[in-house]
């Protein structure tokens, strides 16, 4: 009861409600005291079920909160710890900070992180009865509070050091294992998050390497700026802590509380001596059928038979109040574990206070106090929970999480009105983000600032796309059909651009203008832009194939990408403005998109972009051109594929060989060695039919220059006269 009461008074709103109903409380206590002697056993039994049910619900809430602590701790360390290649690089002050985290997250048994070279550092609390490592028969001193384990690899060998500290952070003693075989890179907690680059929770409860008990591990990778994994951090929940929590919160002396998983295994129990099956790394949880105490399985069989969460159980001449409390669906979604808290309270113990009250009126008041206190808790939660839910919804809205509706289960008119207003705000803000870049709106909300006119000079990567022959396509379609058609097209390309960190600037008819590097800096701006272009072309193939089967017009898209200095910011007037960019680089990007028409290509990038992505993508030199309105020529390239990427984006060996041969022929072309250039281009004709249009144009150029050579100051620049 002490824990329940502390739960109530921690919340200011609930405390206020309790104060307001104290008069009602005193009156109710008096009435219950007068009426309690006439209550029958059925009514009291119902009260008992309600009492145990509410009590166990609060315990489940606490356990769920504790189970989230490993994820919170691993998040904190992943953000805070700088990139290192060996545990020897960790500074003393950083170790002090990590030791402090172990004390702050006191419900955890420990945490550890491993590196790509096999090093590991582990921090964990010591539980009474733990043994030494070098002398397994010798228990650790009672004053040992926690341990730091370091495994460091050098010259192909691993050295393992165990350092034991007391509660004042004083080193008590240490152990050394000179030839350690511990390698985190071979463990599930390291392998899984490294592969997925996301959070991993051990699917089953397993034996830990550094504690002599069953644990649940939560781990996530350390990622560098290029999203590469350089290590993994993990935090553990020792199931002994959960069992100890149940032991400390039993309803009565002989109450039995335990947690079952969906495999009918006992995860934790208030009976701290509950054994496990197997030893060492082979240890596992016992199922209900394997337990000597049959009251466990008897309760569960009744639960399955009666299909009720509350009932009375008679076992070995003892009557129990049985309660089964399922953990929330959100817990199952977060941890992938379906748990149930089972509580068995001896009937005579839960009624001991009441039975005594028949002889002593003081006991009646105690009993009434408990009942009314529970009613106050329920009332306070009915009033305050909707407000807490609205607060959580407000936080989600600020974080731009618009999924679901704002539902407020409250009979208070003002609370209902607030919920409806918040739902309207969510819909409005969600719609507003469709007219402005979402990251820009989030930045404005974070800074709590109004939008101001102005811009800054930045180097960005700019993307233009346009549908080939769209005028012809649109002429044969009804307006509504055309709008639906182009909307499906925009939806595909927009989602890909946003997923690749791009910002949509505007839609110009059937064209899209986007950019990378603003409002948030993106050191991989050109990488993301080129990958987005390839993904868009891949998505369009599937979209066009579907349209073709339906007898609809296909949309073939050309794209141009360039990077350069532009002015980016809020432009327009005080009444209406647009977050956009201006500059010569924008115009050149648009011209590159149109250049595809001349070369029969889909994606053309500038030399500036090529220099930033050439190691990651396969590109074919196309020409040195001066686009319309420009005298100076630039090298342009066709973007063909991304190396070390998905199969549908990766270039083929045939493409790699073709580009190598084409580049060689182009070099002869620039050196005005027309014969060798012509020979090289002729050999490529028909190798990859889709590239023949460009090959033929260079064959024609070489033949022309052989007949009529250009002047000696020829620079290879081809001047385009149309957009």
Protein Blocks (a to p, Z undefined) as FASTA:
>chain_A
ZZmmmmmmmpmklmmmmmmmmmmmmmmmmmmmmmmmmpcfklmmmmmmmmmmmmmmmmmm
mmmmmmmmmmmmmmmmmmmpccdfbfklpcfklmmmmmmmmmmmmmbgbdcdddfkopac
ddddddehiacfklmmbccdfklmbdcdddddeehiacdddddddfkopafbdcddfbac
bdfklpmklmmmmmnopacddfbdcddfkbccdddddddddddfkopafbdcdddddfkl
mmmmmmmmcfblmlccddddfkopafbdfblmlccedehjlbccddfklpmblmlmmmmm
mmmmnopabdcddeehiacddddddddfklmmmnopacdddddddfklmmmmmmmmmmom
klmmmmmmmmmmmmmmmmmmmmmmmmmmmmmmmmmmmnopaghjdddddfbfklmmmmmm
mmmmmmmmmmmmmmpcfklmmmmmmnopacdeddddddddddddddehklmmmmmpcfkl
mmmmmmmmmmmmmmmmmmnopacfbdehjaccddehiabdcfklmmmmmmmmmmmmmmmm
mmmmmmmmnopacdddddddddddddeddeddfkbccdddedjklmmmmmmmmmmmmnop
abdcdfklmmmmmmmpccddfbdcddehiabdcdddddfbdehiafklpccfklmmmmmm
mmmmmmmmmnopaklmmmmmmmmgoklmmlmmmmmmmmmmmmmmmmmccdfklghiacdf
bZZ
